[in-house]
Amino acid sequence: MSENPVGSTLPTDTTDGIRCSDAEREQVRAALYAAAGEGRLTMDEVEERLARIEEIRFRHELADVTADLPVTSPDVAHGWRPIVAGARRNLAADLVVLLGRAPESTPGRRRLLLIVTVLIGLLFTVAIVVAAVHGFGSDGFEPYGIDAGEHGGG
């Protein structure tokens, strides 16, 4: 039989009787478009295979449409997406540990997370107080005196 497109849920066996879904047809369509983009198929071949996809009823028939195409490696996410996804997973795991809904992976992790959270909260509080005392103006920081008349510009 043939290899399936990467990320495909299509089985590689030839068991008759298992019907293919619209999502599986869409996976094969995406593989055909990718092959056309790489120059492996002409537009006539793509159109012919797309027409065949609509007539196919079973999974093993669907796998035959891409039998002569190489299996491509899965798309590796580039840029910030993997970094943001990893940070989101770590933050969620830390939050679960902080709330006590999961066992600590490392002893003392919950205490460390609480200390870091409190320190960050204090840092923001200090920054807000300093900004309120000093004030912000068009020229940067403008210190305010205790007496409101000093700054009035009167």
N, C-alpha and C positions, 0 to 999 in steps of 0.2 A: 504494500500500500504506500501511501505518501506521507510526508511530513506535513503537519498543519502549520498555518501561520502562527507566528509567535503571539502568545497571549490568548490563543484560541482554546475554546473549551471542547473542540471537536475531538472525538475519540479517534484513535488510529486503527481500530479494528473494523472489520467489514460486517458487523452485525446488522443484518437486514431488519427493517421494521422500526428503527428509531428515527422519528421524524426530526428534521432540523427546524430551528426556530428562526425568527426574523433577526435576532441578535447574531446568530451564527452566520446567517447570510451576509449581514453587515460586516462581520470580521473578514469574510472572504472578499467582499467588495473592496474593503480597505487594502487588503493584500494585493489585489489586482491594480488598484490605483497606484500603490507604491511601486509595483513592478513596472508600470507604465512610466512613472516618473524617473525610474532608474534606467529606462531604455530597454528593458527586457522584453516588453510586449509592445506591439504596435497598437494604435487606436482601434484598428479593425478587430484585432484579437481581443482587446479588452471589451469592445462592444459585443462581440460574439459570446464571450464567456459571461458577461453580465446578463445577456438574454438567457443563457443556459441556467444561470442561478435562479431565475424566476420560475423555471419549469421543474427544478429539482425538489424532491420531497424528502429524501432520506439523507442522513449525515454522511454515509460513506460515499454517496454520489457527489456531495458538496466538496469533500476532500479531494476528489478527482480533478476538480477545476484548477487547483493550484499544485497538482502533482509534479509539474515540470519546473516549478519555481523554487529557488533556494530558500532555505529557512533563514530568516534574518534575525539578528540579535534584537532583544527588546530595546526600545528607545531609552537611553539613559537621560534622566533629567539633568539639564545643564543650568547653570546660573544659581540663583538664590533659592529656588524651589526646594531642593533637597536639604539645604541648610535650615530653611524656615520650618520644613516638615519635621526635621530632627529636633529642633528647638521646641516645637509645639508638643511633640511626643514626650520629651524630657520634662517640660513644664507640667503637662498633664500627670505624668507619673509622680513628680514631686508634690503636686497638689493633692493627689490621692494619699500619699504618705503623710502629708501635713494634716489632712483631715482624719487620719487614723483609719482609713477604710482599706488599707493594704498593709501587709507586713513590711517592715523596713528591709531593704535589700542589703544595707550595710548598717551595722550597729552605730547608733548615734546620729544617723542621717536626719531623723526628725528634729532632734535638738539643733543641729547645725542649720537646717532649713528655717526653723523658727528664729534663731539668732540673726540670720541673714535678712529675713523678712522684717524683723523689728529694726535692724540697723538701716535698712533702706527706707522704712517709714520715717524714722527719725531724721534721716538726711533730707528727705523731702520737706518735712516740717520745718527744719532749720532754714532751708532754702527759701521757703515761703515767708518766714518771719524776717529774714534778712532783706528780702525784696520789699516787704511791707515797710520796714523801718527806713530803708534807704530810698525807696521809690525809684521809679524809672521816668526819665524825661527824654526830650529830644536829643539832648547832649550826652546821654548815658545816665549814670547815677546822679541823682540830686539829693544830697542829704537834707532831711527835714529836721528842723529844730523842735524843741518841745513846745515852744511858744508859736502859735499859728501866725501871729503877726510878723514874725521874722521872715517868713517865706512869701508873704502876700504880695510883695512887689509894689506896694502902695506908695 
